[in-house]
Amino acid sequence: MAKSQSSQSGGQEAQLLSMLASRSCPHCPDGELEQGVYKDNRAIVCDTCETPRVQLW
């Protein structure tokens, strides 16, 4: 992958994670989605039930 493609991809990934953070978890009534790590990958996970919603690798 070219360097410019890699930096564009990283920016898009960060934007996606930011857009999803702080939303309500669809799996549990009290959870909120936050940026974190799931299986060693950047992810959006619920702060209560720890269910991943998005995983980037």
C-alpha positions in Angstrom: 0.0 0.0 0.0 1.3 3.4 -0.9 2.2 5.8 1.9 -0.5 8.3 1.0 -3.2 5.5 0.9 -2.1 4.4 4.3 -2.4 7.8 5.9 -5.8 8.4 4.2 -7.0 5.1 5.5 -5.8 5.9 9.1 -7.7 9.2 9.0 -10.8 7.5 7.8 -10.5 4.8 10.5 -10.1 7.5 13.2 -13.1 9.4 11.8 -15.2 6.2 11.8 -14.3 5.4 15.4 -15.0 9.0 16.5 -18.4 8.9 14.9 -19.5 5.7 16.7 -18.0 6.6 20.1 -20.5 7.7 22.8 -23.6 6.1 21.1 -25.8 3.8 23.1 -25.1 0.1 22.9 -27.7 -1.8 20.9 -27.0 -5.0 23.0 -27.6 -3.7 26.5 -29.8 -1.0 28.1 -27.1 0.8 30.1 -24.0 0.6 27.8 -22.2 3.3 25.8 -19.9 2.6 22.9 -16.3 3.7 23.4 -13.0 3.4 21.6 -10.9 0.4 22.8 -9.2 -2.8 21.8 -10.8 -6.1 20.8 -8.5 -9.1 20.0 -5.5 -6.7 19.7 -7.3 -4.5 17.1 -8.6 -1.0 17.4 -12.3 -1.2 18.0 -15.6 0.3 19.3 -16.8 -1.7 22.2 -19.5 -1.3 24.8 -18.3 0.0 28.2 -20.8 -2.3 30.0 -21.2 -5.6 28.2 -17.9 -5.3 26.2 -19.5 -6.4 23.0 -17.6 -5.1 20.0 -19.5 -3.2 17.3 -16.6 -2.3 15.0 -13.1 -3.8 14.7 -10.3 -2.5 12.5 -7.4 -4.5 11.3 
